[in-house]
Amino acid sequence: MDLLQDLAWRGIIYQQTDEEGLKDSLNKEPISLYCGVDPTADSMHIGHLLPFLTLRRFQQHGHRPIVLVGGATGLIGDPSGKSEERKLLTLEIVQDNVAGIKKQLESIFEFEGENGAIMVNNYDWAGSMDIVTFLRDIGKHIGVNYMLAKDTIASRLETGISFTEFTYTILQAMDFLHLYEQHNCKLQIGGSDQWGNITSGLELIRKVQPEGAKAYGLTIPLVTKADGTKFGKTESGAVWLDPEKTTPYEFYQFWINTADADVVKYLKIFTFLSHEEIEQLDKAVQEEPHLRKAQKVLAEELTRLIHGEDSLQQAIKISQALFSGDVSSLSAAEIEQGFKDVPAYSSQNEENLVDLLVAAKISPSKRQAREDIANGAVTVNGEKITDPAYALTEKDQIDGRFTIIRRGKKKYTLIKH
């Protein structure tokens, strides 16, 4: 099975500009291809992952990926999927965002070797271009009628679109032309919402380059969940690649909580497992869904790729401790990850457990607190306490910073010292 057949099997291909032409080019010799991301934030989220993982698949088949961070286009704003103008970011903010995103992309690609990835920033060629050069050398080749036919622009005509966002697709077209000329880049890939921008690049290459110039576009379908809810969102918001925004434990938990109806699709598009491995996991979903083998593999593969083996093992350790209730083995750093979203209380040196339960609003009254303890419903750092007169000491503090109180099976409270 060749690369394009593999992508089709995985459900990754949405649209292609010239399927046969691309297939011939890929079979003849290794090509260079690119995918870009605008630095609208200082981190990517998992919604950005699929195009770049697809780019990595091309690298695994011997082709050279070009990873573009849009330092220039990020200053303009892509009108795709927006009903109103984006708020413009300052150059300083965009440059800070570029630095954060570059670091994340480095974990996905191999930058050494014969087909090592190249990372570029379109501010390097667009930032210094004067307006006259842009209008004469680029704008002259893109017709207004051609641009008005683009969905991203046509959808904004009634509500209004500025000249700035109107020209976004030309800037992205210029990227494709620049990479074609400087790196012999033959293919751009992107999400399905990038089809208009990709084809604008192909149009510019056709107009500027000699007759017969070959370049291609390929888009990837929007990732959806079987229940119709939006992929990549949780109650606390987006799932970020930055461990400061979404901890490796939270990242791991997002994937391990994937529904049975979605997990095989996600294994196909987000992991580099073989067809045989995925088919075995598909069988496990059908025959042993309670074991959640597929979800565990999905979570392990993605967490290892983005955060590394050490962070993966830490996420697994935290998950096992929370599942078993044995949290005493966790370090303070692991507790900060695993208990990031649980209720917390800063201790005012309450030593008596009953007083602490009431002060932290774990139990509504002292009478209820004493009953909870006597009934064995309260644990301190995973250890069941049944003595209502129990007094906490320094030995109940993990790394001198935290005590974990659990009431019932799942109600955790983090006591900070």
C-alpha positions as CSV (number, residue, x, y, z in Angstrom):
1,M,0.0,0.0,0.0
2,D,1.5,3.3,-1.0
3,L,1.3,6.6,0.9
4,L,-1.9,8.0,-0.7
5,Q,-3.6,4.6,-0.2
6,D,-2.6,4.6,3.4
7,L,-3.9,8.2,3.9
8,A,-7.2,7.1,2.2
9,W,-7.5,4.1,4.5
10,R,-7.0,6.3,7.5
11,G,-9.7,8.7,6.3
12,I,-7.3,11.6,6.1
13,I,-7.8,12.8,2.5
14,Y,-10.7,15.2,2.0
15,Q,-9.9,17.0,-1.3
16,Q,-7.1,16.9,-3.9
17,T,-6.4,19.2,-6.7
18,D,-4.9,16.6,-9.0
19,E,-4.9,13.1,-7.6
20,E,-3.1,11.3,-10.5
21,G,-0.6,14.1,-10.9
22,L,0.3,14.0,-7.2
23,K,0.5,10.2,-7.2
24,D,3.0,10.3,-10.2
25,S,5.1,13.0,-8.5
26,L,5.3,11.0,-5.3
27,N,6.3,7.8,-7.1
28,K,9.0,9.4,-9.2
29,E,11.1,11.0,-6.5
30,P,10.9,12.5,-3.0
31,I,9.2,15.9,-3.0
32,S,9.1,18.8,-0.6
33,L,5.7,19.8,0.9
34,Y,4.5,22.2,3.5
35,C,1.8,23.0,6.0
36,G,1.5,26.2,8.0
37,V,0.0,27.5,11.2
38,D,-0.6,31.1,12.2
39,P,0.7,32.1,15.7
40,T,-2.6,33.5,17.0
41,A,-1.7,32.1,20.4
42,D,1.5,31.1,22.1
43,S,0.6,27.4,21.8
44,M,-1.1,25.1,19.4
45,H,-4.0,23.0,20.5
46,I,-5.0,19.5,19.4
47,G,-7.1,20.9,16.6
48,H,-3.8,21.8,14.9
49,L,-2.3,18.3,15.1
50,L,-3.8,16.4,12.2
51,P,-2.3,18.4,9.3
52,F,1.2,18.3,10.9
53,L,0.9,14.6,11.7
54,T,0.0,14.1,8.1
55,L,3.0,16.0,7.0
56,R,5.1,13.7,9.3
57,R,3.6,10.7,7.4
58,F,5.1,12.1,4.2
59,Q,8.4,12.5,5.9
60,Q,8.3,8.8,7.0
61,H,7.9,7.9,3.3
62,G,11.1,9.8,2.4
63,H,9.6,13.3,1.5
64,R,10.9,16.5,3.0
65,P,8.4,18.5,5.2
66,I,8.5,22.3,5.4
67,V,6.9,23.6,8.6
68,L,5.7,27.1,8.2
69,V,4.9,29.4,11.1
70,G,3.0,32.4,9.9
71,G,4.7,35.4,11.5
72,A,3.4,37.6,8.7
73,T,0.0,36.1,8.1
74,G,-0.6,36.0,11.9
75,L,-0.4,39.8,11.8
76,I,-3.3,39.9,9.3
77,G,-5.7,37.2,10.3
78,D,-7.3,34.4,8.3
79,P,-11.0,35.2,7.6
80,S,-11.8,31.4,7.4
81,G,-14.6,30.4,9.7
82,K,-15.0,34.0,11.1
83,S,-18.1,36.2,10.8
84,E,-16.3,39.3,11.8
85,E,-12.8,40.9,11.8
86,R,-10.1,39.3,14.0
87,K,-8.5,41.5,16.6
88,L,-5.0,42.4,15.3
89,L,-2.1,41.2,17.4
90,T,1.1,43.3,17.9
91,L,4.3,42.3,16.2
92,E,5.8,41.6,19.7
93,I,3.0,39.2,20.7
94,V,3.1,37.4,17.3
95,Q,6.9,36.9,17.6
96,D,6.5,35.5,21.2
97,N,3.8,33.2,19.9
98,V,6.1,32.0,17.0
99,A,8.7,31.0,19.6
100,G,6.2,28.9,21.5
101,I,4.8,27.1,18.5
102,K,8.2,26.4,17.0
103,K,9.2,24.5,20.2
104,Q,6.1,22.3,19.9
105,L,6.6,21.5,16.2
106,E,10.1,20.3,17.0
107,S,8.6,17.4,19.0
108,I,6.7,16.2,15.9
109,F,9.3,16.2,13.2
110,E,12.8,14.9,12.5
111,F,15.1,17.8,11.6
112,E,18.2,15.8,10.9
113,G,19.0,13.4,8.0
114,E,18.6,13.4,4.3
115,N,14.9,14.5,4.4
116,G,15.1,16.5,7.6
117,A,12.3,19.0,8.1
118,I,12.8,22.7,7.4
119,M,11.1,25.3,9.6
120,V,10.4,28.7,8.0
121,N,8.6,31.9,9.1
122,N,6.8,33.8,6.3
123,Y,7.7,37.1,8.1
124,D,11.2,36.6,6.7
125,W,10.1,37.2,3.1
126,A,6.7,39.1,3.5
127,G,7.7,41.4,6.4
128,S,10.2,43.4,4.4
129,M,8.3,43.5,1.1
130,D,7.2,47.0,0.2
131,I,3.6,47.7,-1.0
132,V,4.5,48.6,-4.6
133,T,6.5,45.3,-5.0
134,F,3.5,43.4,-3.5
135,L,1.0,45.0,-5.9
136,R,3.2,44.6,-9.0
137,D,4.7,41.2,-8.5
138,I,1.9,39.4,-6.6
139,G,-1.4,41.3,-6.7
140,K,-1.3,41.7,-10.5
141,H,-1.7,38.0,-10.9
142,I,-4.7,37.5,-8.7
143,G,-8.1,38.5,-10.1
144,V,-10.7,40.2,-7.9
145,N,-13.4,38.0,-9.4
146,Y,-11.3,34.9,-8.6
147,M,-11.0,36.0,-5.0
148,L,-14.7,36.9,-4.6
149,A,-15.6,33.3,-5.6
150,K,-13.7,32.0,-2.6
151,D,-16.1,30.7,0.2
152,T,-14.1,32.4,2.9
153,I,-14.5,35.8,1.3
154,A,-18.0,35.3,-0.2
155,S,-19.4,34.4,3.2
156,R,-18.1,37.7,4.6
157,L,-19.4,40.0,1.9
158,E,-22.8,40.7,3.6
159,T,-21.3,41.3,7.1
160,G,-18.2,43.1,5.8
161,I,-14.6,42.3,5.3
162,S,-11.6,44.6,5.4
163,F,-9.1,45.0,2.7
164,T,-6.6,43.6,5.2
165,E,-8.4,40.2,5.6
166,F,-9.4,40.3,1.9
167,T,-5.7,40.1,1.0
168,Y,-4.9,37.2,3.4
169,T,-5.4,34.6,0.8
170,I,-2.9,36.4,-1.5
171,L,-0.3,36.4,1.3
172,Q,-0.7,32.7,1.7
173,A,-0.5,32.2,-2.0
174,M,2.7,34.1,-1.9
175,D,4.0,31.6,0.7
176,F,3.4,28.7,-1.7
177,L,5.1,30.5,-4.6
178,H,8.1,31.4,-2.4
179,L,8.5,27.9,-1.2
180,Y,8.1,26.5,-4.7
181,E,10.8,28.8,-5.9
182,Q,13.2,28.5,-3.0
183,H,12.7,24.9,-1.9
184,N,11.1,23.2,-4.9
185,C,8.0,22.7,-2.8
186,K,5.3,20.9,-4.8
187,L,2.5,20.3,-2.3
188,Q,0.6,22.2,0.3
189,I,-1.6,20.4,2.8
190,G,-4.1,21.9,5.3
191,G,-7.4,21.6,6.9
192,S,-10.6,21.6,4.8
193,D,-11.1,25.3,5.6
194,Q,-7.8,26.0,3.8
195,W,-8.9,24.8,0.4
196,G,-9.4,28.3,-1.0
197,N,-6.1,29.5,0.3
198,I,-4.3,26.5,-1.1
199,T,-5.9,26.8,-4.6
200,S,-4.9,30.5,-4.6
201,G,-1.3,29.5,-4.2
202,L,-1.6,27.1,-7.1
203,E,-3.2,29.8,-9.2
204,L,-0.3,32.2,-8.4
205,I,2.3,29.5,-9.3
206,R,0.5,28.8,-12.6
207,K,0.6,32.5,-13.4
208,V,4.2,33.3,-12.4
209,Q,6.0,30.1,-13.2
210,P,6.8,28.8,-16.7
211,E,4.1,26.7,-18.4
212,G,4.0,23.2,-17.1
213,A,5.0,24.0,-13.6
214,K,3.5,21.2,-11.3
215,A,2.2,21.9,-7.8
216,Y,-0.6,20.3,-5.8
217,G,-3.0,20.8,-3.0
218,L,-4.5,18.3,-0.5
219,T,-6.9,19.0,2.4
220,I,-7.8,17.0,5.4
221,P,-11.3,16.6,6.8
222,L,-12.5,18.4,9.9
223,V,-12.2,16.0,12.9
224,T,-15.6,15.3,14.4
225,K,-17.0,13.3,17.3
226,A,-19.6,10.6,16.8
227,D,-22.0,12.3,19.2
228,G,-21.9,15.6,17.3
229,T,-20.0,17.6,19.9
230,K,-16.9,19.6,19.0
231,F,-13.6,17.7,19.0
232,G,-10.8,19.1,21.1
233,K,-12.9,20.9,23.6
234,T,-13.4,20.1,27.3
235,E,-15.4,21.8,30.1
236,S,-12.3,23.8,30.9
237,G,-11.7,24.8,27.2
238,A,-9.2,23.8,24.5
239,V,-6.7,21.0,24.9
240,W,-3.4,22.8,24.4
241,L,0.0,21.3,23.6
242,D,1.7,23.6,26.0
243,P,2.1,21.7,29.3
244,E,1.6,24.9,31.3
245,K,-1.9,25.3,29.7
246,T,-2.9,21.7,29.6
247,T,-0.8,19.4,31.8
248,P,0.5,16.1,30.4
249,Y,-1.9,14.3,32.8
250,E,-4.9,16.3,31.5
251,F,-3.7,15.7,27.9
252,Y,-3.4,11.9,28.7
253,Q,-6.9,11.9,30.3
254,F,-8.5,13.7,27.3
255,W,-7.4,10.8,25.0
256,I,-8.1,8.0,27.4
257,N,-11.7,9.2,27.8
258,T,-12.3,8.9,24.1
259,A,-15.6,7.2,23.3
260,D,-15.6,3.7,21.8
261,A,-17.4,5.1,18.8
262,D,-14.4,7.5,18.1
263,V,-11.3,5.7,19.3
264,V,-10.5,3.6,16.1
265,K,-10.9,6.7,13.9
266,Y,-8.6,8.6,16.2
267,L,-6.0,5.8,16.2
268,K,-6.0,5.9,12.4
269,I,-5.6,9.6,12.0
270,F,-3.5,10.6,15.1
271,T,-1.1,7.7,15.5
272,F,1.5,6.0,13.4
273,L,0.4,2.5,14.4
274,S,0.3,0.0,11.5
275,H,-3.0,-1.2,9.9
276,E,-2.6,-4.6,11.7
277,E,-2.1,-3.0,15.1
278,I,-5.1,-0.8,14.6
279,E,-7.3,-3.7,13.4
280,Q,-6.3,-5.7,16.5
281,L,-7.4,-2.7,18.7
282,D,-10.6,-2.4,16.8
283,K,-11.3,-6.0,17.5
284,A,-10.6,-5.3,21.2
285,V,-13.1,-2.5,21.2
286,Q,-15.8,-4.8,19.8
287,E,-15.0,-7.8,22.0
288,E,-13.6,-6.3,25.3
289,P,-14.7,-2.7,25.4
290,H,-14.5,-2.6,29.2
291,L,-10.7,-3.1,29.1
292,R,-10.4,0.2,27.0
293,K,-7.2,-1.1,25.4
294,A,-7.6,1.1,22.4
295,Q,-8.0,4.2,24.5
296,K,-4.9,3.4,26.6
297,V,-2.8,3.0,23.4
298,L,-4.2,6.2,21.9
299,A,-3.4,8.2,25.1
300,E,0.1,6.7,25.4
301,E,1.0,7.3,21.7
302,L,-0.1,11.0,21.7
303,T,1.2,11.9,25.1
304,R,4.6,10.3,24.3
305,L,4.8,12.2,21.0
306,I,3.9,15.6,22.4
307,H,5.3,15.5,25.9
308,G,7.9,12.7,25.9
309,E,8.3,9.4,27.7
310,D,8.9,10.8,31.2
311,S,5.7,12.9,31.1
312,L,3.8,9.9,29.8
313,Q,4.9,7.7,32.7
314,Q,4.1,10.5,35.2
315,A,0.6,10.8,33.7
316,I,0.1,7.1,34.0
317,K,1.3,7.1,37.6
318,I,-1.1,9.9,38.5
319,S,-4.0,8.2,36.7
320,Q,-3.4,4.9,38.6
321,A,-3.1,6.7,41.9
322,L,-6.4,8.5,41.5
323,F,-8.1,5.3,40.3
324,S,-6.9,3.3,43.2
325,G,-7.1,6.1,45.8
326,D,-3.5,5.5,46.8
327,V,-2.3,9.0,46.4
328,S,0.5,9.0,49.0
329,S,3.1,7.9,46.5
330,L,2.6,11.1,44.4
331,S,5.0,14.0,44.6
332,A,3.9,17.6,45.0
333,A,4.5,18.3,41.3
334,E,2.3,15.3,40.4
335,I,-0.4,16.4,42.7
336,E,-0.4,19.8,41.1
337,Q,-1.1,18.1,37.8
338,G,-3.6,15.5,38.9
339,F,-5.6,17.8,41.2
340,K,-5.5,21.0,39.1
341,D,-9.3,21.2,38.8
342,V,-10.5,19.8,42.2
343,P,-11.7,22.1,45.0
344,A,-8.8,23.4,47.0
345,Y,-8.6,25.0,50.5
346,S,-5.7,26.9,52.0
347,S,-5.3,25.5,55.5
348,Q,-5.4,27.9,58.4
349,N,-3.5,25.4,60.6
350,E,-6.7,23.4,61.5
351,E,-5.2,20.3,63.1
352,N,-8.5,18.5,64.0
353,L,-9.8,16.6,61.1
354,V,-13.5,17.4,61.9
355,D,-12.7,21.2,62.0
356,L,-10.8,20.9,58.7
357,L,-13.7,19.1,57.0
358,V,-16.1,21.8,57.9
359,A,-13.7,24.7,57.2
360,A,-12.9,23.3,53.7
361,K,-16.7,22.7,53.1
362,I,-16.1,19.0,52.6
363,S,-18.8,18.2,55.2
364,P,-21.6,20.7,56.0
365,S,-21.4,20.4,59.8
366,K,-19.3,19.0,62.6
367,R,-22.0,16.4,63.3
368,Q,-21.9,15.3,59.7
369,A,-18.1,15.3,59.6
370,R,-18.0,13.1,62.7
371,E,-20.5,10.7,61.1
372,D,-18.5,10.6,57.8
373,I,-15.3,9.8,59.6
374,A,-16.9,7.1,61.8
375,N,-18.5,5.5,58.8
376,G,-15.2,5.2,57.0
377,A,-16.1,7.7,54.3
378,V,-13.1,10.0,54.8
379,T,-9.5,9.3,53.7
380,V,-6.4,11.3,54.2
381,N,-3.8,10.8,51.5
382,G,-5.5,7.6,50.6
383,E,-5.6,6.2,54.1
384,K,-9.1,5.7,55.7
385,I,-9.5,7.5,59.0
386,T,-12.3,6.3,61.4
387,D,-11.3,8.2,64.5
388,P,-13.3,11.5,64.8
389,A,-10.7,12.8,67.2
390,Y,-7.9,12.4,64.6
391,A,-5.5,15.4,64.4
392,L,-3.4,16.1,61.4
393,T,0.4,16.5,61.8
394,E,3.3,17.2,59.4
395,K,3.4,13.6,58.4
396,D,0.0,14.1,56.7
397,Q,1.6,16.7,54.4
398,I,3.0,15.6,51.1
399,D,6.3,17.3,50.5
400,G,5.2,19.7,53.2
401,R,2.8,21.3,50.8
402,F,-0.4,19.3,50.3
403,T,-2.9,17.0,52.1
404,I,-5.5,15.2,50.0
405,I,-8.9,14.6,51.6
406,R,-11.4,12.3,50.0
407,R,-15.0,12.0,51.1
408,G,-16.9,9.2,49.6
409,K,-15.6,7.5,46.4
410,K,-14.8,10.5,44.2
411,K,-15.1,13.8,46.1
412,Y,-11.5,15.0,46.4
413,T,-10.3,18.2,48.1
414,L,-6.8,19.5,47.9
415,I,-5.6,21.1,51.2
416,K,-2.7,23.5,50.6
417,H,-0.3,24.2,53.5
